[in-house]
Amino acid sequence: MPSLAPRRCGRAPLPVFVATALLLGYPCAPAAAQTVKEAATPAAHAPAALSPELQAARAALEKYQDPVLAIHDGYFSSLACVEYLEGLEGSMRYVPGGMGVHFINLQNIGPKLDPARPQVLLYEPQGDRLRLVAAEWFVPTEVAGATRPVIFGQELQGPMEGHEPLQPKGLHHWDLHVWFWKTNPAGMFSATNPALKCPKGSYSFTEHAPKIVKTSGH
């Protein structure tokens, strides 16, 4: 049975500048260069039978197999690789599994969702490389207003609290993960992927699923 305590591995908690910036509307700062390079994506990892809309979105995002290009285009790395325990009553019902390393683009946050401009890119650490595995569309509840966001014919999941420790708890939001480049046994739109495992180390975290929150009209 996995430990219920987050895995910290002896270092101080990771900075939460990305999520704090989201919450406070802090302007973007220059991105730091990454020291890991992206591996080529094997075709065997890619899910099959995508709709034309999903195929177009995947093709538009294919360039971000190189994480340095993602940084050039305004995505910031959270550094941490995150896994989640099974969601409990009152929380998002996550299947135990990983999300990976989040790269977030503050400029893409808004009430309208664009298939070619996700707010988050997700990478899986593989040795000294990062492999692009998924994209996430993310809308804070204050930005979404009374309407539940929808993309690819899918309602975004939530609303939920922020994902601590990488986000403030008060960052209530909707999100939808799409596993374009890694097969997910839990489903293409599942938030977590049981096949993704974070490496042991100081920048890997195992967390509880965020709690569900209530918003007006939902």
C-alpha positions as CSV (number, residue, x, y, z in Angstrom):
1,M,0.0,0.0,0.0
2,P,1.5,3.4,-1.0
3,S,2.3,5.9,1.7
4,L,-0.2,8.7,2.1
5,A,2.5,11.2,2.8
6,P,3.8,13.2,-0.2
7,R,7.2,12.2,-1.3
8,R,9.6,15.1,-0.7
9,C,13.0,13.3,-0.7
10,G,14.8,15.6,1.7
11,R,14.5,19.0,-0.1
12,A,12.4,22.0,0.5
13,P,9.0,22.1,-1.2
14,L,9.2,23.2,-4.8
15,P,8.6,26.9,-5.7
16,V,5.0,27.6,-6.6
17,F,5.7,30.7,-8.7
18,V,3.8,29.4,-11.7
19,A,0.5,28.9,-9.8
20,T,0.9,32.0,-7.7
21,A,1.3,34.0,-10.9
22,L,-1.9,32.4,-12.2
23,L,-3.8,33.4,-9.0
24,L,-2.4,36.9,-8.7
25,G,-2.2,37.8,-12.4
26,Y,1.5,38.3,-12.2
27,P,3.1,39.1,-15.5
28,C,5.4,36.6,-17.2
29,A,9.1,36.6,-16.6
30,P,11.8,35.3,-19.0
31,A,11.9,31.5,-19.0
32,A,15.0,29.7,-17.8
33,A,16.8,27.3,-20.1
34,Q,16.2,23.6,-19.5
35,T,19.0,21.2,-19.2
36,V,17.0,18.2,-20.4
37,K,16.3,17.5,-24.0
38,E,13.3,15.8,-25.6
39,A,13.5,12.3,-26.9
40,A,11.8,11.4,-30.2
41,T,8.3,10.1,-29.6
42,P,7.9,6.4,-30.7
43,A,4.8,5.8,-32.7
44,A,3.9,2.9,-30.4
45,H,3.2,5.3,-27.6
46,A,0.6,7.3,-29.5
47,P,-3.1,6.6,-29.0
48,A,-5.0,5.4,-32.1
49,A,-8.3,6.4,-33.6
50,L,-8.3,10.1,-33.1
51,S,-11.1,12.3,-34.4
52,P,-10.2,14.8,-37.1
53,E,-10.3,17.6,-34.5
54,L,-8.0,15.7,-32.2
55,Q,-5.7,14.8,-35.1
56,A,-5.4,18.5,-36.1
57,A,-4.6,19.5,-32.5
58,R,-2.0,16.8,-32.1
59,A,-0.3,17.9,-35.3
60,A,-0.2,21.5,-34.2
61,L,1.4,20.6,-30.9
62,E,3.9,18.1,-32.4
63,K,6.7,20.7,-32.4
64,Y,6.7,20.7,-28.6
65,Q,8.3,17.4,-28.5
66,D,11.3,19.7,-28.0
67,P,10.7,21.3,-24.6
68,V,13.2,24.1,-25.4
69,L,10.8,25.2,-28.1
70,A,7.9,25.1,-25.6
71,I,9.9,27.5,-23.4
72,H,10.6,29.7,-26.3
73,D,6.9,29.9,-27.0
74,G,6.1,31.0,-23.4
75,Y,5.7,27.7,-21.5
76,F,7.2,27.6,-18.0
77,S,8.4,24.3,-16.4
78,S,7.2,23.5,-12.9
79,L,10.2,21.1,-12.6
80,A,8.3,18.6,-10.5
81,C,7.1,15.2,-11.8
82,V,3.7,14.5,-10.1
83,E,1.8,11.3,-9.3
84,Y,-1.5,11.0,-7.6
85,L,-3.1,8.5,-5.2
86,E,-6.6,7.3,-5.8
87,G,-9.2,10.0,-5.4
88,L,-11.3,9.8,-2.2
89,E,-14.9,10.9,-1.4
90,G,-15.2,14.6,-2.0
91,S,-12.1,14.7,-4.2
92,M,-11.6,14.3,-7.9
93,R,-11.9,10.6,-8.6
94,Y,-8.4,10.1,-10.0
95,V,-7.1,6.7,-11.0
96,P,-3.8,6.2,-9.3
97,G,-1.1,7.3,-11.8
98,G,1.1,10.1,-13.0
99,M,0.7,13.4,-14.7
100,G,4.3,14.1,-15.3
101,V,6.1,17.5,-15.5
102,H,3.8,20.5,-16.2
103,F,4.8,23.3,-18.5
104,I,2.3,26.1,-18.3
105,N,1.7,29.1,-20.5
106,L,0.1,32.0,-18.7
107,Q,-0.6,33.8,-22.0
108,N,-3.0,31.1,-23.1
109,I,-5.3,31.4,-20.1
110,G,-8.7,32.9,-21.0
111,P,-12.4,32.1,-21.3
112,K,-12.1,30.7,-24.9
113,L,-10.3,27.5,-25.5
114,D,-8.1,27.0,-28.6
115,P,-7.3,23.4,-29.7
116,A,-3.9,24.6,-30.8
117,R,-3.0,26.6,-27.7
118,P,-3.4,24.4,-24.5
119,Q,-2.5,26.1,-21.3
120,V,-0.4,23.2,-20.1
121,L,2.0,20.6,-21.8
122,L,2.8,17.4,-19.9
123,Y,6.2,15.7,-20.2
124,E,7.4,12.3,-18.9
125,P,11.0,12.2,-17.6
126,Q,12.9,9.4,-19.3
127,G,16.5,9.3,-18.2
128,D,18.1,12.7,-19.0
129,R,15.3,13.6,-21.4
130,L,11.7,14.7,-21.4
131,R,9.1,13.1,-23.7
132,L,5.9,15.0,-24.6
133,V,2.9,12.8,-23.5
134,A,-0.2,15.0,-23.1
135,A,-1.7,18.4,-23.3
136,E,-4.1,20.1,-20.8
137,W,-6.7,22.7,-21.2
138,F,-7.0,24.7,-18.0
139,V,-9.5,27.4,-17.0
140,P,-9.7,29.1,-13.6
141,T,-13.4,29.2,-12.4
142,E,-13.2,33.0,-12.1
143,V,-12.2,33.2,-15.8
144,A,-14.8,30.6,-17.0
145,G,-17.7,32.4,-15.3
146,A,-21.0,30.6,-15.2
147,T,-20.3,28.4,-18.2
148,R,-18.6,25.0,-17.9
149,P,-15.8,25.0,-20.5
150,V,-15.9,22.5,-23.4
151,I,-13.4,21.4,-25.9
152,F,-13.2,18.4,-28.4
153,G,-16.8,17.7,-27.4
154,Q,-15.7,17.0,-23.8
155,E,-16.7,19.0,-20.7
156,L,-13.7,20.1,-18.6
157,Q,-13.4,18.2,-15.3
158,G,-14.0,19.9,-12.0
159,P,-14.3,22.4,-10.6
160,M,-11.6,21.6,-8.2
161,E,-9.0,23.1,-5.8
162,G,-5.5,23.9,-7.0
163,H,-3.0,21.1,-7.1
164,E,-0.9,21.5,-4.0
165,P,2.1,22.0,-3.6
166,L,2.5,23.3,-7.2
167,Q,-0.6,25.5,-7.1
168,P,-2.3,27.4,-4.3
169,K,-5.3,25.6,-2.9
170,G,-7.5,28.5,-3.7
171,L,-6.8,28.3,-7.5
172,H,-10.2,26.8,-8.3
173,H,-10.3,25.6,-11.9
174,W,-11.6,23.3,-14.6
175,D,-9.2,21.2,-16.6
176,L,-9.1,18.4,-19.3
177,H,-6.1,16.2,-20.0
178,V,-5.6,14.7,-23.5
179,W,-3.0,11.9,-23.8
180,F,-2.0,12.4,-27.4
181,W,1.4,10.8,-27.3
182,K,1.1,8.1,-24.6
183,T,-1.5,5.4,-24.4
184,N,-3.5,5.7,-21.2
185,P,-5.1,2.6,-19.7
186,A,-7.6,4.8,-17.8
187,G,-8.7,6.6,-21.0
188,M,-7.5,9.3,-23.3
189,F,-9.2,12.1,-21.2
190,S,-8.3,10.7,-17.8
191,A,-6.4,13.2,-15.6
192,T,-3.9,10.6,-14.5
193,N,-2.1,7.9,-16.4
194,P,-1.3,4.6,-14.6
195,A,1.4,3.9,-17.1
196,L,3.4,7.1,-16.2
197,K,5.8,6.7,-13.3
198,C,7.9,9.5,-11.9
199,P,11.6,8.8,-11.3
200,K,12.7,8.6,-7.6
201,G,14.3,11.9,-6.7
202,S,14.0,15.3,-5.1
203,Y,11.6,16.6,-7.8
204,S,9.1,13.8,-7.7
205,F,5.9,14.1,-5.7
206,T,3.1,11.8,-4.8
207,E,0.0,13.8,-3.8
208,H,-3.7,13.4,-3.0
209,A,-6.3,14.3,-5.6
210,P,-7.6,17.8,-5.3
211,K,-11.0,18.4,-3.6
212,I,-14.1,19.2,-5.6
213,V,-15.5,22.7,-5.1
214,K,-18.9,24.2,-5.8
215,T,-19.4,27.2,-8.0
216,S,-22.6,29.1,-8.8
217,G,-24.6,27.3,-11.5
218,H,-22.8,24.0,-11.1
